């Protein structure tokens, strides 16, 4: 039985009966398969692709899949050598869409990213040449090495789903997802992402070193495979289509969110700002800026995607809390006193989750 059965048709009025009805095409669905079952099958196909290229890092894998379903963008932070680029390329090759990689450098200009206009002398007119950001999946490698001008161009693309070239607005392909990476240990030649840019990312995932067993399995996989890199031009044999991604996103938006879950989400975010129904004592001494309402939207969207992947047509608190650290950690700014005491944002988020009661 499908989660979302069609609504019964209402009788038409006399005026409506005289109108000519135009059939609206709908995506073909597998008979007898619910939205949750189909979503799980599609997600398992992506997980199988990850099993061929990446050992461990299950939390990052699920964060990438959930962010794609929720229709957001993700920022991945880790020291060099932990397969940030491999993870992004694996997700992109799991879907039969277009993929572009941009290596960010201080001299990267907005026109190198979004495109530019070139004068054609033979036709005596300008022609538009679109840039690499016009793709379904865009990997911005070491995004904090790009200058402020280029970062602002990225901001427009991520926020508006379009770019402006020569005064002309050009829509980006759908689905559109940015996977950005940054290296936290090097500061020379980098430009710290402003809060407005960071807030556009639905999640910020932090990769940690693999365990000894995972690292041994990684070496065994590379030895058997014969290559250390993933070819992004070769799609997976069982890759998802663009229609599959559209289905996942549409099905996630139809997942029911109760008023209690909405109030719980708002309370979590408001508590980070020192407000809410259960404020934390002396939080102002540690947090100088809390999460914005965009965090509430992200929590609900991720909760809907999680519920869909778990085979439910309604959101429960565990769906909201699954990636609460990834959603809030880059939206909470600490005071200098908190940083001097060694307090990090994940500890603040832990205290928020413990303080706000679950409905």
Residue pairs with C-beta under 8 A, 6 or more apart in sequence:
1 34
2 29
2 33
2 34
2 35
3 34
3 35
3 36
3 251
3 254
3 313
4 35
4 251
4 254
4 313
27 243
27 246
27 247
29 38
30 38
34 311
35 251
35 254
35 308
35 313
36 308
36 309
36 310
36 311
36 312
36 313
37 311
38 247
38 251
39 69
39 247
39 248
39 251
39 252
39 308
39 309
39 311
40 309
40 311
42 240
42 244
42 247
42 248
43 65
43 69
43 309
45 94
45 236
45 238
45 239
45 240
46 65
46 91
46 94
46 95
46 240
47 61
47 65
48 238
49 90
49 93
49 94
49 236
49 238
49 239
50 61
50 87
50 90
50 91
50 94
52 236
53 86
53 89
53 90
53 230
54 61
54 83
54 86
54 87
54 90
55 210
55 214
55 215
55 217
55 218
55 221
56 210
56 211
56 214
56 217
56 218
57 82
57 83
57 87
57 207
57 210
59 205
60 76
60 87
60 205
60 207
61 87
63 74
63 203
63 205
63 323
63 326
64 74
64 87
64 88
64 91
64 179
64 205
65 91
65 309
66 302
66 305
66 306
66 309
66 322
66 323
67 73
67 74
67 177
67 202
67 203
67 302
68 91
68 95
68 175
68 177
68 245
68 248
69 248
69 249
69 252
69 305
69 308
69 309
70 202
70 249
70 252
70 298
70 301
70 302
70 304
70 305
71 175
71 249
71 301
72 177
72 201
72 202
72 203
72 298
72 301
72 302
73 158
73 177
73 178
73 179
73 180
73 200
73 201
73 202
74 177
74 178
74 179
74 180
74 201
74 202
74 203
74 204
74 205
75 143
75 180
75 181
75 182
75 198
75 201
75 203
75 204
75 205
75 330
76 84
76 87
76 88
76 179
76 180
76 181
76 182
76 204
76 205
76 206
76 207
77 181
77 182
77 183
77 184
77 204
77 205
77 206
77 207
78 84
78 181
78 183
78 184
78 206
78 207
78 208
79 183
79 184
79 185
80 183
80 185
82 207
82 208
82 209
82 210
83 207
84 141
84 181
84 207
85 101
85 139
85 141
85 181
86 229
86 230
88 137
88 139
88 179
88 181
89 99
89 101
89 139
89 230
89 232
90 230
91 137
91 179
92 99
92 136
92 137
92 139
92 179
92 232
93 99
93 230
93 232
93 234
93 235
93 236
93 239
94 236
94 239
94 240
95 136
95 137
95 239
95 240
95 241
95 242
95 244
95 245
96 235
96 239
96 240
96 241
96 242
97 135
97 136
97 137
97 173
97 175
97 242
97 245
98 135
98 136
98 137
98 173
99 135
99 136
99 137
99 138
99 139
99 232
100 132
100 133
100 134
100 135
100 137
100 138
100 139
101 132
101 138
101 139
101 141
101 232
102 108
102 113
102 132
102 133
102 138
102 139
102 140
102 141
103 141
103 142
104 140
104 141
104 142
104 143
104 144
104 145
104 146
104 150
105 145
105 146
106 145
106 146
106 147
106 189
106 191
107 147
108 145
108 146
108 147
108 150
109 149
109 150
110 149
110 150
110 152
110 153
111 131
112 131
112 150
113 131
113 132
113 133
113 150
113 153
113 154
114 130
114 131
114 133
114 134
114 153
114 157
114 163
114 164
114 165
115 128
115 129
115 130
115 131
115 133
115 134
115 163
115 165
115 170
116 128
116 129
116 131
116 165
116 166
117 126
117 127
117 128
117 129
117 165
117 166
118 126
118 127
118 128
118 129
119 125
119 126
119 127
120 126
120 127
126 166
128 165
128 166
128 168
128 170
130 163
130 165
130 170
131 163
132 138
133 154
133 157
133 163
133 172
134 163
134 170
134 172
134 173
135 173
135 176
136 173
136 174
136 175
136 176
136 177
136 242
137 177
137 179
138 176
138 177
138 178
138 179
139 179
139 180
139 181
140 146
140 154
140 178
140 179
140 180
140 181
141 180
141 181
142 181
142 182
142 183
143 151
143 154
143 180
143 181
143 182
143 193
144 182
144 183
144 190
144 191
144 192
144 193
145 189
145 190
145 191
146 154
146 191
147 191
148 191
148 194
151 191
151 193
151 194
151 197
153 163
154 178
154 197
155 196
155 197
155 200
156 162
156 163
156 164
157 163
157 172
157 176
157 178
158 178
158 200
158 201
159 200
161 171
161 172
161 174
161 176
162 169
162 170
162 171
162 172
163 169
163 170
163 172
164 170
174 242
174 246
175 242
175 245
175 246
175 249
178 201
180 201
182 193
195 289
195 333
198 204
198 330
198 331
199 292
199 294
199 330
199 331
201 330
202 298
202 301
202 302
202 327
203 298
203 302
203 323
203 326
203 327
204 326
204 329
204 330
205 326
206 329
210 218
222 228
248 305
248 308
251 308
252 301
252 304
252 305
252 307
252 308
253 304
254 313
255 304
255 307
255 308
255 312
255 313
255 314
255 315
256 313
256 314
256 315
257 300
257 303
257 304
257 314
257 315
258 314
258 315
260 359
261 300
261 303
261 315
261 316
261 317
261 320
261 359
262 300
263 359
264 317
264 320
264 356
264 358
264 359
265 296
265 299
265 300
265 303
265 320
266 276
266 296
267 276
267 277
267 278
267 356
268 276
268 299
268 320
268 324
268 328
268 352
268 353
268 356
269 276
269 290
269 291
269 292
269 293
269 295
269 296
269 299
269 328
270 276
270 277
270 290
271 278
271 279
271 280
271 283
271 290
271 352
271 355
271 356
272 287
272 290
272 291
272 295
272 328
272 331
272 332
272 348
272 349
272 352
273 287
273 290
273 291
274 280
274 283
274 284
274 287
274 290
276 356
277 356
278 355
278 356
278 357
280 351
280 352
280 355
283 348
285 335
285 337
285 338
286 334
286 335
286 337
286 338
286 343
286 348
287 332
287 333
287 334
287 335
287 338
287 348
288 333
288 334
288 335
289 332
289 333
290 331
290 332
291 328
291 331
291 332
292 331
294 331
295 327
295 328
295 331
298 327
299 320
299 324
299 327
300 315
300 320
302 319
302 320
302 322
302 323
302 327
303 315
303 319
303 320
303 322
304 315
304 319
306 315
306 318
306 319
306 322
306 323
307 313
307 314
307 315
307 316
307 319
310 319
317 358
317 359
321 353
324 349
324 353
325 346
325 349
328 345
328 349
328 352
329 345
329 346
329 349
330 345
332 345
332 348
332 349
334 343
334 344
334 345
334 348
